[in-house]
Amino acid sequence: MEIIVLGTGCAKCKTTYDRVAKVIADTKSTATLKKEEDILEIVKYNIMSLPAVVVDGQVKIKGYVPTEDEIKQVIN
């Protein structure tokens, strides 16, 4: 599983990345986590609000900082 956190480096984007990383560690997931800050790459996902969480190429969360429980739901 590949998880990408899309964001421009804002505080909400960093918080989202940190929460996703924590959930991956806590659940002992084998998922890979990447951060995408390049706006030219972000626009390819056709979203208008950040941060966003992409799981295996599909946007699962966008426009807000998700809770750890929400992250667990989308990666399980």
mmCIF file of the N, C-alpha and C atoms, coordinates in Angstrom:
data_MODEL
# 
_entry.id   MODEL 
# 
loop_
_atom_site.group_PDB 
_atom_site.id 
_atom_site.type_symbol 
_atom_site.label_atom_id 
_atom_site.label_alt_id 
_atom_site.label_comp_id 
_atom_site.label_asym_id 
_atom_site.label_entity_id 
_atom_site.label_seq_id 
_atom_site.pdbx_PDB_ins_code 
_atom_site.Cartn_x 
_atom_site.Cartn_y 
_atom_site.Cartn_z 
_atom_site.occupancy 
_atom_site.B_iso_or_equiv 
_atom_site.pdbx_formal_charge 
_atom_site.auth_seq_id 
_atom_site.auth_comp_id 
_atom_site.auth_asym_id 
_atom_site.auth_atom_id 
_atom_site.pdbx_PDB_model_num 
ATOM 1   N N  . MET A 1 1  ? 0.847   -1.172 0.000   1.00 0.00 ? 1  MET A N  1 
ATOM 2   C CA . MET A 1 1  ? 0.000   0.000  0.000   1.00 0.00 ? 1  MET A CA 1 
ATOM 3   C C  . MET A 1 1  ? 0.893   1.235  0.000   1.00 0.00 ? 1  MET A C  1 
ATOM 4   N N  . GLU A 1 2  ? 0.534   2.197  -0.827  1.00 0.00 ? 2  GLU A N  1 
ATOM 5   C CA . GLU A 1 2  ? 1.263   3.456  -0.878  1.00 0.00 ? 2  GLU A CA 1 
ATOM 6   C C  . GLU A 1 2  ? 0.342   4.582  -0.420  1.00 0.00 ? 2  GLU A C  1 
ATOM 7   N N  . ILE A 1 3  ? 0.822   5.357  0.534   1.00 0.00 ? 3  ILE A N  1 
ATOM 8   C CA . ILE A 1 3  ? 0.068   6.491  1.052   1.00 0.00 ? 3  ILE A CA 1 
ATOM 9   C C  . ILE A 1 3  ? 0.873   7.751  0.771   1.00 0.00 ? 3  ILE A C  1 
ATOM 10  N N  . ILE A 1 4  ? 0.194   8.745  0.200   1.00 0.00 ? 4  ILE A N  1 
ATOM 11  C CA . ILE A 1 4  ? 0.838   10.019 -0.091  1.00 0.00 ? 4  ILE A CA 1 
ATOM 12  C C  . ILE A 1 4  ? 0.044   11.119 0.599   1.00 0.00 ? 4  ILE A C  1 
ATOM 13  N N  . VAL A 1 5  ? 0.741   11.957 1.330   1.00 0.00 ? 5  VAL A N  1 
ATOM 14  C CA . VAL A 1 5  ? 0.108   13.133 1.918   1.00 0.00 ? 5  VAL A CA 1 
ATOM 15  C C  . VAL A 1 5  ? 0.441   14.311 1.012   1.00 0.00 ? 5  VAL A C  1 
ATOM 16  N N  . LEU A 1 6  ? -0.606  14.924 0.472   1.00 0.00 ? 6  LEU A N  1 
ATOM 17  C CA . LEU A 1 6  ? -0.439  16.074 -0.404  1.00 0.00 ? 6  LEU A CA 1 
ATOM 18  C C  . LEU A 1 6  ? -0.556  17.346 0.412   1.00 0.00 ? 6  LEU A C  1 
ATOM 19  N N  . GLY A 1 7  ? 0.404   18.246 0.235   1.00 0.00 ? 7  GLY A N  1 
ATOM 20  C CA . GLY A 1 7  ? 0.349   19.513 0.948   1.00 0.00 ? 7  GLY A CA 1 
ATOM 21  C C  . GLY A 1 7  ? 1.505   20.403 0.554   1.00 0.00 ? 7  GLY A C  1 
ATOM 22  N N  . THR A 1 8  ? 1.359   21.670 0.841   1.00 0.00 ? 8  THR A N  1 
ATOM 23  C CA . THR A 1 8  ? 2.370   22.645 0.444   1.00 0.00 ? 8  THR A CA 1 
ATOM 24  C C  . THR A 1 8  ? 3.342   22.991 1.562   1.00 0.00 ? 8  THR A C  1 
ATOM 25  N N  . GLY A 1 9  ? 3.331   22.234 2.630   1.00 0.00 ? 9  GLY A N  1 
ATOM 26  C CA . GLY A 1 9  ? 4.237   22.490 3.734   1.00 0.00 ? 9  GLY A CA 1 
ATOM 27  C C  . GLY A 1 9  ? 3.628   23.316 4.854   1.00 0.00 ? 9  GLY A C  1 
ATOM 28  N N  . CYS A 1 10 ? 2.327   23.559 4.778   1.00 0.00 ? 10 CYS A N  1 
ATOM 29  C CA . CYS A 1 10 ? 1.651   24.331 5.825   1.00 0.00 ? 10 CYS A CA 1 
ATOM 30  C C  . CYS A 1 10 ? 1.554   23.495 7.109   1.00 0.00 ? 10 CYS A C  1 
ATOM 31  N N  . ALA A 1 11 ? 1.180   24.143 8.189   1.00 0.00 ? 11 ALA A N  1 
ATOM 32  C CA . ALA A 1 11 ? 1.083   23.454 9.481   1.00 0.00 ? 11 ALA A CA 1 
ATOM 33  C C  . ALA A 1 11 ? 0.083   22.300 9.435   1.00 0.00 ? 11 ALA A C  1 
ATOM 34  N N  . LYS A 1 12 ? -1.062  22.498 8.782   1.00 0.00 ? 12 LYS A N  1 
ATOM 35  C CA . LYS A 1 12 ? -2.066  21.433 8.695   1.00 0.00 ? 12 LYS A CA 1 
ATOM 36  C C  . LYS A 1 12 ? -1.533  20.247 7.901   1.00 0.00 ? 12 LYS A C  1 
ATOM 37  N N  . CYS A 1 13 ? -0.770  20.529 6.868   1.00 0.00 ? 13 CYS A N  1 
ATOM 38  C CA . CYS A 1 13 ? -0.206  19.459 6.045   1.00 0.00 ? 13 CYS A CA 1 
ATOM 39  C C  . CYS A 1 13 ? 0.829   18.661 6.845   1.00 0.00 ? 13 CYS A C  1 
ATOM 40  N N  . LYS A 1 14 ? 1.649   19.356 7.609   1.00 0.00 ? 14 LYS A N  1 
ATOM 41  C CA . LYS A 1 14 ? 2.653   18.681 8.436   1.00 0.00 ? 14 LYS A CA 1 
ATOM 42  C C  . LYS A 1 14 ? 1.985   17.836 9.522   1.00 0.00 ? 14 LYS A C  1 
ATOM 43  N N  . THR A 1 15 ? 0.930   18.373 10.128  1.00 0.00 ? 15 THR A N  1 
ATOM 44  C CA . THR A 1 15 ? 0.202   17.625 11.153  1.00 0.00 ? 15 THR A CA 1 
ATOM 45  C C  . THR A 1 15 ? -0.412  16.363 10.555  1.00 0.00 ? 15 THR A C  1 
ATOM 46  N N  . THR A 1 16 ? -0.992  16.492 9.368   1.00 0.00 ? 16 THR A N  1 
ATOM 47  C CA . THR A 1 16 ? -1.584  15.329 8.699   1.00 0.00 ? 16 THR A CA 1 
ATOM 48  C C  . THR A 1 16 ? -0.525  14.276 8.435   1.00 0.00 ? 16 THR A C  1 
ATOM 49  N N  . TYR A 1 17 ? 0.627   14.681 7.915   1.00 0.00 ? 17 TYR A N  1 
ATOM 50  C CA . TYR A 1 17 ? 1.710   13.736 7.639   1.00 0.00 ? 17 TYR A CA 1 
ATOM 51  C C  . TYR A 1 17 ? 2.132   13.029 8.930   1.00 0.00 ? 17 TYR A C  1 
ATOM 52  N N  . ASP A 1 18 ? 2.323   13.792 9.993   1.00 0.00 ? 18 ASP A N  1 
ATOM 53  C CA . ASP A 1 18 ? 2.743   13.208 11.270  1.00 0.00 ? 18 ASP A CA 1 
ATOM 54  C C  . ASP A 1 18 ? 1.712   12.216 11.803  1.00 0.00 ? 18 ASP A C  1 
ATOM 55  N N  . ARG A 1 19 ? 0.433   12.535 11.669  1.00 0.00 ? 19 ARG A N  1 
ATOM 56  C CA . ARG A 1 19 ? -0.613  11.618 12.142  1.00 0.00 ? 19 ARG A CA 1 
ATOM 57  C C  . ARG A 1 19 ? -0.638  10.337 11.315  1.00 0.00 ? 19 ARG A C  1 
ATOM 58  N N  . VAL A 1 20 ? -0.507  10.464 10.012  1.00 0.00 ? 20 VAL A N  1 
ATOM 59  C CA . VAL A 1 20 ? -0.487  9.264  9.165   1.00 0.00 ? 20 VAL A CA 1 
ATOM 60  C C  . VAL A 1 20 ? 0.717   8.403  9.532   1.00 0.00 ? 20 VAL A C  1 
ATOM 61  N N  . ALA A 1 21 ? 1.872   9.022  9.717   1.00 0.00 ? 21 ALA A N  1 
ATOM 62  C CA . ALA A 1 21 ? 3.073   8.274  10.097  1.00 0.00 ? 21 ALA A CA 1 
ATOM 63  C C  . ALA A 1 21 ? 2.870   7.553  11.428  1.00 0.00 ? 21 ALA A C  1 
ATOM 64  N N  . LYS A 1 22 ? 2.229   8.218  12.381  1.00 0.00 ? 22 LYS A N  1 
ATOM 65  C CA . LYS A 1 22 ? 1.972   7.606  13.688  1.00 0.00 ? 22 LYS A CA 1 
ATOM 66  C C  . LYS A 1 22 ? 1.035   6.409  13.559  1.00 0.00 ? 22 LYS A C  1 
ATOM 67  N N  . VAL A 1 23 ? -0.022  6.549  12.768  1.00 0.00 ? 23 VAL A N  1 
ATOM 68  C CA . VAL A 1 23 ? -0.963  5.440  12.583  1.00 0.00 ? 23 VAL A CA 1 
ATOM 69  C C  . VAL A 1 23 ? -0.262  4.261  11.923  1.00 0.00 ? 23 VAL A C  1 
ATOM 70  N N  . ILE A 1 24 ? 0.569   4.521  10.935  1.00 0.00 ? 24 ILE A N  1 
ATOM 71  C CA . ILE A 1 24 ? 1.308   3.442  10.277  1.00 0.00 ? 24 ILE A CA 1 
ATOM 72  C C  . ILE A 1 24 ? 2.187   2.719  11.293  1.00 0.00 ? 24 ILE A C  1 
ATOM 73  N N  . ALA A 1 25 ? 2.886   3.480  12.118  1.00 0.00 ? 25 ALA A N  1 
ATOM 74  C CA . ALA A 1 25 ? 3.756   2.872  13.131  1.00 0.00 ? 25 ALA A CA 1 
ATOM 75  C C  . ALA A 1 25 ? 2.949   2.116  14.182  1.00 0.00 ? 25 ALA A C  1 
ATOM 76  N N  . ASP A 1 26 ? 1.874   2.726  14.666  1.00 0.00 ? 26 ASP A N  1 
ATOM 77  C CA . ASP A 1 26 ? 1.061   2.111  15.719  1.00 0.00 ? 26 ASP A CA 1 
ATOM 78  C C  . ASP A 1 26 ? 0.395   0.816  15.257  1.00 0.00 ? 26 ASP A C  1 
ATOM 79  N N  . THR A 1 27 ? 0.000   0.763  13.996  1.00 0.00 ? 27 THR A N  1 
ATOM 80  C CA . THR A 1 27 ? -0.690  -0.422 13.480  1.00 0.00 ? 27 THR A CA 1 
ATOM 81  C C  . THR A 1 27 ? 0.273   -1.424 12.850  1.00 0.00 ? 27 THR A C  1 
ATOM 82  N N  . LYS A 1 28 ? 1.556   -1.077 12.874  1.00 0.00 ? 28 LYS A N  1 
ATOM 83  C CA . LYS A 1 28 ? 2.591   -1.938 12.287  1.00 0.00 ? 28 LYS A CA 1 
ATOM 84  C C  . LYS A 1 28 ? 2.296   -2.254 10.819  1.00 0.00 ? 28 LYS A C  1 
ATOM 85  N N  . SER A 1 29 ? 1.756   -1.265 10.138  1.00 0.00 ? 29 SER A N  1 
ATOM 86  C CA . SER A 1 29 ? 1.423   -1.409 8.719   1.00 0.00 ? 29 SER A CA 1 
ATOM 87  C C  . SER A 1 29 ? 2.698   -1.464 7.885   1.00 0.00 ? 29 SER A C  1 
ATOM 88  N N  . THR A 1 30 ? 2.623   -2.149 6.766   1.00 0.00 ? 30 THR A N  1 
ATOM 89  C CA . THR A 1 30 ? 3.756   -2.204 5.838   1.00 0.00 ? 30 THR A CA 1 
ATOM 90  C C  . THR A 1 30 ? 3.624   -1.145 4.744   1.00 0.00 ? 30 THR A C  1 
ATOM 91  N N  . ALA A 1 31 ? 2.675   -0.247 4.900   1.00 0.00 ? 31 ALA A N  1 
ATOM 92  C CA . ALA A 1 31 ? 2.448   0.807  3.907   1.00 0.00 ? 31 ALA A CA 1 
ATOM 93  C C  . ALA A 1 31 ? 3.666   1.714  3.796   1.00 0.00 ? 31 ALA A C  1 
ATOM 94  N N  . THR A 1 32 ? 3.878   2.222  2.581   1.00 0.00 ? 32 THR A N  1 
ATOM 95  C CA . THR A 1 32 ? 4.916   3.228  2.388   1.00 0.00 ? 32 THR A CA 1 
ATOM 96  C C  . THR A 1 32 ? 4.256   4.598  2.446   1.00 0.00 ? 32 THR A C  1 
ATOM 97  N N  . LEU A 1 33 ? 4.954   5.549  3.023   1.00 0.00 ? 33 LEU A N  1 
ATOM 98  C CA . LEU A 1 33 ? 4.417   6.895  3.189   1.00 0.00 ? 33 LEU A CA 1 
ATOM 99  C C  . LEU A 1 33 ? 5.321   7.888  2.483   1.00 0.00 ? 33 LEU A C  1 
ATOM 100 N N  . LYS A 1 34 ? 4.698   8.738  1.676   1.00 0.00 ? 34 LYS A N  1 
ATOM 101 C CA . LYS A 1 34 ? 5.435   9.787  0.985   1.00 0.00 ? 34 LYS A CA 1 
ATOM 102 C C  . LYS A 1 34 ? 4.721   11.114 1.201   1.00 0.00 ? 34 LYS A C  1 
ATOM 103 N N  . LYS A 1 35 ? 5.500   12.178 1.049   1.00 0.00 ? 35 LYS A N  1 
ATOM 104 C CA . LYS A 1 35 ? 4.955   13.525 1.139   1.00 0.00 ? 35 LYS A CA 1 
ATOM 105 C C  . LYS A 1 35 ? 5.138   14.179 -0.222  1.00 0.00 ? 35 LYS A C  1 
ATOM 106 N N  . GLU A 1 36 ? 4.083   14.780 -0.747  1.00 0.00 ? 36 GLU A N  1 
ATOM 107 C CA . GLU A 1 36 ? 4.174   15.482 -2.034  1.00 0.00 ? 36 GLU A CA 1 
ATOM 108 C C  . GLU A 1 36 ? 3.859   16.951 -1.815  1.00 0.00 ? 36 GLU A C  1 
ATOM 109 N N  . GLU A 1 37 ? 4.863   17.806 -2.057  1.00 0.00 ? 37 GLU A N  1 
ATOM 110 C CA . GLU A 1 37 ? 4.691   19.241 -1.871  1.00 0.00 ? 37 GLU A CA 1 
ATOM 111 C C  . GLU A 1 37 ? 4.745   20.016 -3.184  1.00 0.00 ? 37 GLU A C  1 
ATOM 112 N N  . ASP A 1 38 ? 5.045   19.338 -4.280  1.00 0.00 ? 38 ASP A N  1 
ATOM 113 C CA . ASP A 1 38 ? 5.134   19.986 -5.593  1.00 0.00 ? 38 ASP A CA 1 
ATOM 114 C C  . ASP A 1 38 ? 3.728   20.253 -6.123  1.00 0.00 ? 38 ASP A C  1 
ATOM 115 N N  . ILE A 1 39 ? 3.379   21.520 -6.272  1.00 0.00 ? 39 ILE A N  1 
ATOM 116 C CA . ILE A 1 39 ? 2.023   21.891 -6.676  1.00 0.00 ? 39 ILE A CA 1 
ATOM 117 C C  . ILE A 1 39 ? 1.675   21.321 -8.048  1.00 0.00 ? 39 ILE A C  1 
ATOM 118 N N  . LEU A 1 40 ? 2.654   21.159 -8.923  1.00 0.00 ? 40 LEU A N  1 
ATOM 119 C CA . LEU A 1 40 ? 2.384   20.588 -10.247 1.00 0.00 ? 40 LEU A CA 1 
ATOM 120 C C  . LEU A 1 40 ? 1.973   19.121 -10.148 1.00 0.00 ? 40 LEU A C  1 
ATOM 121 N N  . GLU A 1 41 ? 2.496   18.422 -9.166  1.00 0.00 ? 41 GLU A N  1 
ATOM 122 C CA . GLU A 1 41 ? 2.094   17.031 -8.934  1.00 0.00 ? 41 GLU A CA 1 
ATOM 123 C C  . GLU A 1 41 ? 0.748   16.974 -8.207  1.00 0.00 ? 41 GLU A C  1 
ATOM 124 N N  . ILE A 1 42 ? 0.545   17.881 -7.269  1.00 0.00 ? 42 ILE A N  1 
ATOM 125 C CA . ILE A 1 42 ? -0.696  17.900 -6.493  1.00 0.00 ? 42 ILE A CA 1 
ATOM 126 C C  . ILE A 1 42 ? -1.905  18.135 -7.393  1.00 0.00 ? 42 ILE A C  1 
ATOM 127 N N  . VAL A 1 43 ? -1.784  19.035 -8.374  1.00 0.00 ? 43 VAL A N  1 
ATOM 128 C CA . VAL A 1 43 ? -2.937  19.345 -9.233  1.00 0.00 ? 43 VAL A CA 1 
ATOM 129 C C  . VAL A 1 43 ? -3.361  18.151 -10.079 1.00 0.00 ? 43 VAL A C  1 
ATOM 130 N N  . LYS A 1 44 ? -2.490  17.193 -10.259 1.00 0.00 ? 44 LYS A N  1 
ATOM 131 C CA . LYS A 1 44 ? -2.843  15.984 -11.014 1.00 0.00 ? 44 LYS A CA 1 
ATOM 132 C C  . LYS A 1 44 ? -3.941  15.175 -10.317 1.00 0.00 ? 44 LYS A C  1 
ATOM 133 N N  . TYR A 1 45 ? -4.107  15.393 -9.024  1.00 0.00 ? 45 TYR A N  1 
ATOM 134 C CA . TYR A 1 45 ? -5.134  14.677 -8.265  1.00 0.00 ? 45 TYR A CA 1 
ATOM 135 C C  . TYR A 1 45 ? -6.482  15.394 -8.308  1.00 0.00 ? 45 TYR A C  1 
ATOM 136 N N  . ASN A 1 46 ? -6.528  16.547 -8.971  1.00 0.00 ? 46 ASN A N  1 
ATOM 137 C CA . ASN A 1 46 ? -7.782  17.273 -9.189  1.00 0.00 ? 46 ASN A CA 1 
ATOM 138 C C  . ASN A 1 46 ? -8.499  17.629 -7.883  1.00 0.00 ? 46 ASN A C  1 
ATOM 139 N N  . ILE A 1 47 ? -7.728  18.110 -6.916  1.00 0.00 ? 47 ILE A N  1 
ATOM 140 C CA . ILE A 1 47 ? -8.318  18.558 -5.653  1.00 0.00 ? 47 ILE A CA 1 
ATOM 141 C C  . ILE A 1 47 ? -8.035  20.043 -5.472  1.00 0.00 ? 47 ILE A C  1 
ATOM 142 N N  . MET A 1 48 ? -8.912  20.702 -4.761  1.00 0.00 ? 48 MET A N  1 
ATOM 143 C CA . MET A 1 48 ? -8.783  22.144 -4.578  1.00 0.00 ? 48 MET A CA 1 
ATOM 144 C C  . MET A 1 48 ? -8.454  22.540 -3.142  1.00 0.00 ? 48 MET A C  1 
ATOM 145 N N  . SER A 1 49 ? -8.521  21.606 -2.213  1.00 0.00 ? 49 SER A N  1 
ATOM 146 C CA . SER A 1 49 ? -8.245  21.952 -0.822  1.00 0.00 ? 49 SER A CA 1 
ATOM 147 C C  . SER A 1 49 ? -7.283  20.946 -0.211  1.00 0.00 ? 49 SER A C  1 
ATOM 148 N N  . LEU A 1 50 ? -6.353  21.482 0.559   1.00 0.00 ? 50 LEU A N  1 
ATOM 149 C CA . LEU A 1 50 ? -5.319  20.674 1.187   1.00 0.00 ? 50 LEU A CA 1 
ATOM 150 C C  . LEU A 1 50 ? -5.459  20.774 2.698   1.00 0.00 ? 50 LEU A C  1 
ATOM 151 N N  . PRO A 1 51 ? -4.912  19.847 3.433   1.00 0.00 ? 51 PRO A N  1 
ATOM 152 C CA . PRO A 1 51 ? -4.150  18.676 3.002   1.00 0.00 ? 51 PRO A CA 1 
ATOM 153 C C  . PRO A 1 51 ? -5.049  17.590 2.437   1.00 0.00 ? 51 PRO A C  1 
ATOM 154 N N  . ALA A 1 52 ? -4.404  16.606 1.825   1.00 0.00 ? 52 ALA A N  1 
ATOM 155 C CA . ALA A 1 52 ? -5.138  15.461 1.297   1.00 0.00 ? 52 ALA A CA 1 
ATOM 156 C C  . ALA A 1 52 ? -4.325  14.200 1.534   1.00 0.00 ? 52 ALA A C  1 
ATOM 157 N N  . VAL A 1 53 ? -5.034  13.085 1.675   1.00 0.00 ? 53 VAL A N  1 
ATOM 158 C CA . VAL A 1 53 ? -4.398  11.782 1.856   1.00 0.00 ? 53 VAL A CA 1 
ATOM 159 C C  . VAL A 1 53 ? -4.827  10.896 0.691   1.00 0.00 ? 53 VAL A C  1 
ATOM 160 N N  . VAL A 1 54 ? -3.831  10.372 -0.009  1.00 0.00 ? 54 VAL A N  1 
ATOM 161 C CA . VAL A 1 54 ? -4.062  9.506  -1.162  1.00 0.00 ? 54 VAL A CA 1 
ATOM 162 C C  . VAL A 1 54 ? -3.610  8.097  -0.792  1.00 0.00 ? 54 VAL A C  1 
ATOM 163 N N  . VAL A 1 55 ? -4.484  7.120  -1.009  1.00 0.00 ? 55 VAL A N  1 
ATOM 164 C CA . VAL A 1 55 ? -4.159  5.722  -0.720  1.00 0.00 ? 55 VAL A CA 1 
ATOM 165 C C  . VAL A 1 55 ? -4.251  4.947  -2.023  1.00 0.00 ? 55 VAL A C  1 
ATOM 166 N N  . ASP A 1 56 ? -3.126  4.375  -2.425  1.00 0.00 ? 56 ASP A N  1 
ATOM 167 C CA . ASP A 1 56 ? -3.055  3.605  -3.671  1.00 0.00 ? 56 ASP A CA 1 
ATOM 168 C C  . ASP A 1 56 ? -3.686  4.349  -4.850  1.00 0.00 ? 56 ASP A C  1 
ATOM 169 N N  . GLY A 1 57 ? -3.352  5.631  -4.962  1.00 0.00 ? 57 GLY A N  1 
ATOM 170 C CA . GLY A 1 57 ? -3.785  6.420  -6.102  1.00 0.00 ? 57 GLY A CA 1 
ATOM 171 C C  . GLY A 1 57 ? -5.151  7.063  -5.992  1.00 0.00 ? 57 GLY A C  1 
ATOM 172 N N  . GLN A 1 58 ? -5.885  6.788  -4.917  1.00 0.00 ? 58 GLN A N  1 
ATOM 173 C CA . GLN A 1 58 ? -7.225  7.358  -4.743  1.00 0.00 ? 58 GLN A CA 1 
ATOM 174 C C  . GLN A 1 58 ? -7.235  8.349  -3.581  1.00 0.00 ? 58 GLN A C  1 
ATOM 175 N N  . VAL A 1 59 ? -7.792  9.532  -3.834  1.00 0.00 ? 59 VAL A N  1 
ATOM 176 C CA . VAL A 1 59 ? -7.912  10.535 -2.778  1.00 0.00 ? 59 VAL A CA 1 
ATOM 177 C C  . VAL A 1 59 ? -8.975  10.060 -1.790  1.00 0.00 ? 59 VAL A C  1 
ATOM 178 N N  . LYS A 1 60 ? -8.560  9.875  -0.548  1.00 0.00 ? 60 LYS A N  1 
ATOM 179 C CA . LYS A 1 60 ? -9.473  9.376  0.483   1.00 0.00 ? 60 LYS A CA 1 
ATOM 180 C C  . LYS A 1 60 ? -9.915  10.464 1.456   1.00 0.00 ? 60 LYS A C  1 
ATOM 181 N N  . ILE A 1 61 ? -9.041  11.429 1.710   1.00 0.00 ? 61 ILE A N  1 
ATOM 182 C CA . ILE A 1 61 ? -9.335  12.519 2.639   1.00 0.00 ? 61 ILE A CA 1 
ATOM 183 C C  . ILE A 1 61 ? -8.823  13.798 1.997   1.00 0.00 ? 61 ILE A C  1 
ATOM 184 N N  . LYS A 1 62 ? -9.617  14.868 2.076   1.00 0.00 ? 62 LYS A N  1 
ATOM 185 C CA . LYS A 1 62 ? -9.138  16.141 1.526   1.00 0.00 ? 62 LYS A CA 1 
ATOM 186 C C  . LYS A 1 62 ? -9.759  17.318 2.251   1.00 0.00 ? 62 LYS A C  1 
ATOM 187 N N  . GLY A 1 63 ? -8.964  18.355 2.411   1.00 0.00 ? 63 GLY A N  1 
ATOM 188 C CA . GLY A 1 63 ? -9.461  19.620 2.923   1.00 0.00 ? 63 GLY A CA 1 
ATOM 189 C C  . GLY A 1 63 ? -9.437  19.833 4.418   1.00 0.00 ? 63 GLY A C  1 
ATOM 190 N N  . TYR A 1 64 ? -8.985  18.843 5.180   1.00 0.00 ? 64 TYR A N  1 
ATOM 191 C CA . TYR A 1 64 ? -8.939  19.004 6.639   1.00 0.00 ? 64 TYR A CA 1 
ATOM 192 C C  . TYR A 1 64 ? -7.918  18.040 7.229   1.00 0.00 ? 64 TYR A C  1 
ATOM 193 N N  . VAL A 1 65 ? -7.567  18.281 8.487   1.00 0.00 ? 65 VAL A N  1 
ATOM 194 C CA . VAL A 1 65 ? -6.648  17.392 9.194   1.00 0.00 ? 65 VAL A CA 1 
ATOM 195 C C  . VAL A 1 65 ? -7.470  16.251 9.786   1.00 0.00 ? 65 VAL A C  1 
ATOM 196 N N  . PRO A 1 66 ? -7.249  15.028 9.326   1.00 0.00 ? 66 PRO A N  1 
ATOM 197 C CA . PRO A 1 66 ? -8.039  13.903 9.824   1.00 0.00 ? 66 PRO A CA 1 
ATOM 198 C C  . PRO A 1 66 ? -7.592  13.453 11.212  1.00 0.00 ? 66 PRO A C  1 
ATOM 199 N N  . THR A 1 67 ? -8.520  12.821 11.918  1.00 0.00 ? 67 THR A N  1 
ATOM 200 C CA . THR A 1 67 ? -8.172  12.221 13.205  1.00 0.00 ? 67 THR A CA 1 
ATOM 201 C C  . THR A 1 67 ? -7.437  10.904 12.943  1.00 0.00 ? 67 THR A C  1 
ATOM 202 N N  . GLU A 1 68 ? -6.809  10.376 13.970  1.00 0.00 ? 68 GLU A N  1 
ATOM 203 C CA . GLU A 1 68 ? -6.133  9.086  13.820  1.00 0.00 ? 68 GLU A CA 1 
ATOM 204 C C  . GLU A 1 68 ? -7.137  7.994  13.470  1.00 0.00 ? 68 GLU A C  1 
ATOM 205 N N  . ASP A 1 69 ? -8.325  8.048  14.040  1.00 0.00 ? 69 ASP A N  1 
ATOM 206 C CA . ASP A 1 69 ? -9.349  7.042  13.726  1.00 0.00 ? 69 ASP A CA 1 
ATOM 207 C C  . ASP A 1 69 ? -9.765  7.106  12.262  1.00 0.00 ? 69 ASP A C  1 
ATOM 208 N N  . GLU A 1 70 ? -9.902  8.306  11.727  1.00 0.00 ? 70 GLU A N  1 
ATOM 209 C CA . GLU A 1 70 ? -10.254 8.442  10.305  1.00 0.00 ? 70 GLU A CA 1 
ATOM 210 C C  . GLU A 1 70 ? -9.158  7.865  9.412   1.00 0.00 ? 70 GLU A C  1 
ATOM 211 N N  . ILE A 1 71 ? -7.931  8.103  9.790   1.00 0.00 ? 71 ILE A N  1 
ATOM 212 C CA . ILE A 1 71 ? -6.807  7.571  9.015   1.00 0.00 ? 71 ILE A CA 1 
ATOM 213 C C  . ILE A 1 71 ? -6.819  6.047  9.061   1.00 0.00 ? 71 ILE A C  1 
ATOM 214 N N  . LYS A 1 72 ? -7.041  5.485  10.239  1.00 0.00 ? 72 LYS A N  1 
ATOM 215 C CA . LYS A 1 72 ? -7.103  4.025  10.365  1.00 0.00 ? 72 LYS A CA 1 
ATOM 216 C C  . LYS A 1 72 ? -8.179  3.437  9.463   1.00 0.00 ? 72 LYS A C  1 
ATOM 217 N N  . GLN A 1 73 ? -9.320  4.104  9.380   1.00 0.00 ? 73 GLN A N  1 
ATOM 218 C CA . GLN A 1 73 ? -10.414 3.604  8.546   1.00 0.00 ? 73 GLN A CA 1 
ATOM 219 C C  . GLN A 1 73 ? -10.037 3.563  7.073   1.00 0.00 ? 73 GLN A C  1 
ATOM 220 N N  . VAL A 1 74 ? -9.316  4.561  6.596   1.00 0.00 ? 74 VAL A N  1 
ATOM 221 C CA . VAL A 1 74 ? -9.008  4.588  5.160   1.00 0.00 ? 74 VAL A CA 1 
ATOM 222 C C  . VAL A 1 74 ? -7.821  3.711  4.779   1.00 0.00 ? 74 VAL A C  1 
ATOM 223 N N  . ILE A 1 75 ? -6.976  3.359  5.740   1.00 0.00 ? 75 ILE A N  1 
ATOM 224 C CA . ILE A 1 75 ? -5.835  2.507  5.373   1.00 0.00 ? 75 ILE A CA 1 
ATOM 225 C C  . ILE A 1 75 ? -6.071  1.039  5.702   1.00 0.00 ? 75 ILE A C  1 
ATOM 226 N N  . ASN A 1 76 ? -7.159  0.740  6.369   1.00 0.00 ? 76 ASN A N  1 
ATOM 227 C CA . ASN A 1 76 ? -7.462  -0.671 6.673   1.00 0.00 ? 76 ASN A CA 1 
ATOM 228 C C  . ASN A 1 76 ? -8.470  -1.227 5.708   1.00 0.00 ? 76 ASN A C  1 
# 
